[in-house]
Amino acid sequence: MEIRPIFSALMRSKVALVLIGLQIALTLAIVCNALFIINQRIDKMGRPSGMNEADTFMVSSLGFGANYDVKTAMDEDAALIRSLPGVAAAAPILTAPMTGSGWSQGINLNTTQKNSDVGVALYFVDEHGIDTYGVKLVAGRNFTASEIEYREPRSNGWPPVTLLTRTLAERLWPGENPLGKQFYFDQEKPPITVIGIIERMVMPWPNITGRGGDTNTFEYSMLVPQKLPYGTLSRYLVRAEPGRVSEVMKTVEAKLAESNKSRIVRDARPMTKVRAEIYQNDRAMLIVLVAVILALLTITALGIVGMASFWVTQRTKQIGTRRALGATRGNILRYFMTENLVITTIGLVVGAVLTYGVNLWLVQAYAAQRLPVIYLVCGMLALWLIGQLAVFGPATRAARVPPAVATRSV
């Protein structure tokens, strides 16, 4: 089929051509970038924390009264919880992955380094911390009971040993054995020695971003052998036996409340709920973006249907004349399908430029990632298909116009 007659016909309807072309271009730009954002959010929400979330929950205790001793309460509570049926492990903690709150610190590798370029999340634990979090020790050793200490309020000292995530160790000492390596939180204090490496444990802040595009920042965490009450508030992490989280959580709440009347037991939450809460805004964004994509695709398809239907109605006599001159139904159908393909292609060429223009703006304004070409290719193929499906109905109606229409007067 010759393309020249198609272009000649389109030039007689420039306004419709421009409007539909721009609609297709905008749809491509928005859909491709929205799908990329959706995929990034899904990956983000699915990142493993490194801990056993399915069987673990947190519970807090807030003491009141002048005689409440939070240190004694933490020791007694931990021992009580560990003695309960269904409890696999328990430890006093400050925070946990995905809670959105915690303690971060900059690392220096020597005493002359002025500014730290590596920030880490600190998890304060006792010797039961590894087992309670459910993280895997891949090298070195765990803390011993003699290495655990209480961190006093306003203290600026640090314990002499720590455990790092493997990702953090590789960042600090690439290609080297990190065991026995030392670093500083405070260059005026003694160095801290690495005694063990855990496989993975993410930061409490899911939206943390690294400097210079460092995508591994989220896994820069370490375990510190200290118990850290916050005033009279203490928090415990409990890992239940598989399948017994709800049962054990109720038991722990009740037993803690019975054991000491000078406190309030509250905020018992399974880690699965913690994950759901921290990512609820991301899920809401996904729903909005999916709705926007579906709305844009629907509006674009309806626009193509409306334009094609208008042109079929406008050209009815011309179609009848072509039929009278020997054009088959297939010829008429192919004509309108090809015409739509030309319009869609023009719109997609403009849309491809606009797509990367929008992505460049997102990269500069929000530190987003570059859009992979596969999203553009898939978006163009999808809109080509949608365009052909949308025009098929009007094109089929045009193909049914009988030759006798050419002889009718308007």
C-alpha positions in Angstrom: 0.0 0.0 0.0 1.3 3.5 -0.9 2.1 5.7 2.0 1.8 9.0 0.0 -2.1 9.0 -0.1 -2.1 8.4 3.6 0.1 11.4 4.3 -1.9 13.5 1.9 -5.1 12.7 3.8 -3.4 13.4 7.1 -2.2 16.8 6.0 -5.8 17.7 5.4 -6.5 17.0 9.2 -3.5 18.5 10.8 -5.2 19.5 14.0 -6.4 16.0 14.7 -3.0 14.6 13.7 -1.2 16.9 16.1 -3.6 16.3 19.0 -3.5 12.5 18.7 0.3 12.5 18.2 0.9 14.6 21.3 -1.4 12.4 23.3 0.5 9.3 22.3 3.8 11.1 23.0 2.8 12.2 26.5 1.3 8.8 27.2 4.6 7.1 26.2 6.7 9.5 28.3 4.5 9.1 31.4 3.9 5.4 31.1 7.6 4.5 30.6 8.8 6.6 33.5 5.9 5.5 35.7 6.6 1.8 35.0 10.2 2.3 35.8 9.3 4.0 39.1 6.9 1.2 39.9 9.5 -1.5 39.2 12.0 0.4 41.5 9.5 0.6 44.3 8.6 -3.1 44.0 12.3 -4.0 44.2 12.7 -1.6 47.2 9.7 -3.1 49.0 10.9 -6.6 48.4 14.5 -6.1 49.6 15.3 -8.7 52.3 16.2 -7.2 55.7 18.6 -10.0 56.6 16.7 -10.9 59.7 14.0 -13.5 60.4 10.9 -11.3 59.9 8.3 -14.1 59.8 8.9 -15.4 63.3 10.0 -12.2 65.1 8.2 -9.4 66.9 9.0 -6.3 69.1 7.6 -5.3 72.4 8.3 -2.2 74.5 8.2 -1.5 78.3 7.9 2.0 79.7 8.6 2.3 83.4 7.2 4.9 85.8 7.9 5.8 89.4 11.0 6.9 91.2 12.0 3.3 92.2 11.9 1.9 88.7 15.4 0.6 87.7 15.5 0.2 83.9 18.8 -1.8 84.0 17.5 -4.4 86.4 14.2 -4.5 84.5 16.0 -5.2 81.2 18.0 -8.1 82.6 14.9 -9.6 84.4 12.7 -9.1 81.4 15.1 -10.7 79.0 15.5 -13.7 81.2 11.8 -14.0 81.7 11.0 -13.9 78.0 13.7 -16.5 77.1 12.1 -18.9 79.6 8.6 -18.7 78.1 7.4 -21.6 75.9 7.6 -21.0 72.2 10.4 -18.4 72.5 13.4 -19.3 70.4 15.5 -16.3 71.3 15.1 -12.8 72.8 17.3 -9.7 73.3 17.0 -6.1 74.4 17.4 -3.8 71.5 17.2 -0.1 70.5 15.7 -0.6 67.0 15.3 -3.1 64.2 15.4 -2.9 60.4 12.5 -1.0 58.7 11.4 0.7 61.9 12.4 4.2 60.5 14.3 5.1 63.7 17.7 4.3 65.0 21.3 5.5 65.6 23.8 6.2 62.8 27.5 7.1 63.0 30.3 8.0 60.6 33.4 5.8 60.3 37.0 6.9 60.1 39.7 4.4 59.2 42.5 6.4 60.7 43.2 9.3 63.1 44.0 11.8 60.4 40.9 11.5 58.3 38.8 14.7 58.8 35.5 13.8 57.2 33.9 10.4 57.1 32.4 9.3 53.8 30.7 6.1 55.2 27.7 6.3 57.5 26.5 3.2 59.3 23.5 2.1 61.3 24.2 0.8 64.8 22.2 -2.0 66.4 22.9 -2.3 70.1 22.6 -5.9 71.2 23.8 -8.4 73.8 25.2 -11.9 73.1 21.8 -13.2 72.1 21.4 -10.5 69.4 22.5 -12.5 66.4 20.3 -15.4 67.2 17.3 -13.2 68.0 17.6 -11.1 64.8 18.1 -14.3 62.9 21.1 -13.0 61.0 23.8 -15.3 59.7 27.4 -15.1 61.1 29.6 -15.8 58.1 33.1 -15.1 59.6 34.6 -14.6 63.0 32.8 -14.9 66.2 29.8 -13.6 68.2 30.0 -11.4 71.3 30.6 -13.1 74.6 28.6 -12.2 77.8 31.6 -10.5 79.3 31.8 -8.0 76.4 28.3 -6.7 76.9 27.9 -3.5 78.8 25.3 -0.8 79.5 25.7 2.5 77.7 25.2 5.3 80.2 23.3 8.4 79.2 25.4 11.0 77.5 28.3 8.6 77.2 30.7 9.1 74.4 32.7 5.9 74.8 32.5 2.9 72.5 33.1 -0.8 73.2 36.4 -2.3 71.8 34.8 -4.8 69.4 32.0 -5.0 66.9 30.3 -7.1 64.1 29.9 -5.7 60.6 27.7 -6.6 57.6 29.7 -8.2 54.8 28.7 -5.3 52.4 30.1 -2.7 54.9 33.3 -4.7 55.3 33.8 -4.9 51.6 33.2 -1.1 51.4 35.8 -0.3 54.0 38.4 -2.9 53.1 37.8 -4.1 49.5 39.5 -7.4 48.8 40.9 -7.7 52.3 40.1 -9.9 55.3 38.1 -7.6 57.6 38.6 -9.7 60.7 41.0 -7.8 63.1 40.7 -4.6 61.1 40.2 -1.4 63.2 38.3 1.9 62.7 37.3 4.9 64.7 34.0 6.5 65.6 35.9 9.1 67.7 39.5 9.7 66.7 40.3 10.7 70.2 39.2 7.3 71.6 40.7 3.9 71.2 40.0 2.1 67.9 37.2 -0.5 67.5 38.2 -4.0 66.3 36.1 -6.1 63.9 35.6 -9.6 65.4 32.9 -11.0 63.1 31.0 -10.5 59.8 27.3 -11.1 59.4 25.8 -11.8 56.0 23.2 -9.1 55.8 21.3 -6.6 57.9 19.8 -3.5 56.5 19.4 0.0 58.0 16.2 1.0 59.8 15.6 3.7 57.2 14.3 2.3 53.9 14.7 5.6 52.0 18.4 6.0 52.8 20.5 6.9 49.8 24.3 6.8 49.5 26.7 9.4 48.3 27.8 9.3 44.7 25.2 6.8 43.7 26.4 4.1 46.2 23.5 1.6 46.0 24.8 -0.6 48.8 24.4 2.1 51.5 21.2 0.4 52.7 23.3 -2.5 54.0 25.9 -0.6 55.9 25.1 -1.8 59.4 26.9 -3.1 62.5 26.2 -4.7 65.8 27.4 -3.0 69.0 27.8 -5.0 72.3 25.9 -2.6 74.5 22.5 -2.4 76.1 20.9 0.9 75.6 17.8 1.9 77.6 16.1 5.1 76.5 15.2 6.8 79.8 12.9 4.3 81.4 11.9 2.8 78.0 13.3 -0.6 77.0 12.5 -2.5 73.9 12.8 -6.3 73.3 13.1 -8.3 70.1 11.6 -11.8 70.4 12.0 -14.6 67.9 9.3 -17.2 68.3 9.3 -20.8 67.1 8.0 -21.1 63.5 4.3 -20.4 63.2 3.8 -19.2 66.8 4.3 -15.5 66.6 0.8 -14.4 67.5 0.6 -16.9 70.4 4.0 -16.0 71.8 3.4 -12.3 71.5 0.3 -12.4 73.6 2.1 -14.5 76.2 5.1 -12.2 76.4 2.8 -9.1 76.8 0.9 -10.7 79.6 3.9 -12.1 81.5 5.8 -8.8 81.3 2.8 -6.9 82.6 2.4 -9.4 85.5 6.1 -9.4 86.4 6.4 -5.6 87.1 3.4 -3.3 87.9 5.6 -0.2 87.7 5.6 -0.1 83.9 3.4 -0.2 80.8 3.9 -2.9 78.2 3.0 -1.6 74.8 3.7 -1.5 71.0 3.9 -5.3 70.5 4.2 -5.7 66.7 5.3 -8.5 64.5 8.1 -7.6 62.0 5.7 -8.4 59.1 3.5 -5.5 60.3 6.5 -3.3 60.8 7.5 -3.9 57.1 3.9 -3.3 56.0 3.7 0.0 57.9 7.1 1.4 56.7 6.2 0.7 53.0 2.6 1.8 53.1 3.4 5.1 51.3 5.2 3.2 48.6 2.2 0.9 48.1 0.0 4.0 47.9 2.3 5.4 45.3 2.1 2.2 43.3 -1.7 2.3 43.3 -1.7 5.9 42.1 0.8 5.2 39.4 -1.0 2.1 38.1 -4.3 4.1 38.1 -2.6 6.9 36.1 -1.1 4.4 33.6 -4.5 2.7 33.1 -6.3 6.0 32.7 -3.8 7.3 30.2 -3.9 4.2 28.1 -7.7 4.2 28.2 -7.9 7.8 27.2 -5.4 7.3 24.4 -7.2 4.3 23.0 -10.5 6.2 23.2 -8.9 9.2 21.4 -7.8 6.9 18.6 -11.2 5.3 18.4 -12.9 8.7 18.2 -10.5 10.1 15.6 -10.8 7.0 13.4 -14.6 6.9 13.7 -14.8 10.6 12.8 -12.6 10.1 9.7 -14.6 7.0 8.6 -17.8 9.0 8.8 -16.2 12.0 7.0 -14.8 9.8 4.2 -17.8 7.5 3.7 -18.4 8.6 0.1 -14.7 8.4 -0.7 -14.6 4.8 0.7 -17.6 3.9 -1.4 -15.9 5.4 -4.5 -12.8 3.3 -3.8 -15.0 0.2 -3.4 -16.7 1.0 -6.7 -13.3 1.2 -8.4 -12.3 -2.3 -7.2 -10.9 -1.8 -3.6 -11.7 -4.8 -1.5 -12.7 -4.8 2.2 -9.2 -5.9 3.0 -7.8 -2.9 1.2 -9.9 -0.5 3.2 -9.2 -2.2 6.4 -5.4 -2.1 5.8 -5.6 1.6 4.8 -7.0 2.7 8.1 -4.8 0.3 10.1 -1.7 1.7 8.2 -2.9 5.3 8.7 -3.1 4.7 12.4 0.3 3.1 12.4 1.8 6.1 10.8 0.1 8.5 13.3 1.2 6.3 16.2 4.8 6.1 15.0 5.0 9.9 14.6 3.7 10.3 18.2 6.1 7.6 19.5 9.1 9.2 17.9 8.3 12.5 19.6 7.4 10.5 22.8 10.8 8.8 22.8 12.5 12.2 23.1 10.0 13.4 25.7 10.5 10.1 27.7 14.2 10.7 28.2 13.6 14.4 28.8 11.3 13.5 31.7 13.8 10.9 33.0 16.6 13.4 32.8 14.6 15.9 34.9 13.9 13.1 37.4 17.6 12.2 37.6 18.6 15.8 38.2 15.7 16.8 40.6 15.2 13.6 42.6 18.4 11.6 42.0 16.5 8.9 40.1 18.2 6.3 38.0 18.6 6.4 34.2 15.7 4.8 32.4 16.8 1.5 30.7 16.1 1.3 27.0 13.9 -1.8 27.5 11.2 0.3 29.1 11.0 2.6 26.1 11.0 -0.4 23.7 8.2 -2.1 25.6 6.2 1.1 25.9 6.4 1.7 22.2 5.4 -1.8 21.3 2.5 -1.6 23.8 1.2 1.7 22.3 1.6 0.3 18.8 -0.5 -2.6 19.7 -3.1 -0.5 21.6 -3.3 1.8 18.6 -4.0 -1.1 16.2 -6.6 -2.6 18.5 -8.3 0.7 19.0 -8.6 1.5 15.3 -9.7 -2.0 14.3 -13.3 -1.4 15.1 -13.7 1.8 13.1 -11.5 0.3 10.3 -13.8 -2.7 10.2 -16.9 -0.4 9.9 -15.1 1.4 7.0 -14.5 -1.9 5.2 -18.2 -2.6 5.3 -19.1 0.5 3.4 -20.8 -0.7 0.1 -19.8 0.6 -3.3 -23.3 2.0 -3.8 -22.5 4.8 -1.3 -20.5 6.5 -4.1 -23.6 7.2 -6.1 -25.6 8.8 -3.3 -25.9 12.5 -3.1 -25.2 14.4 0.2 
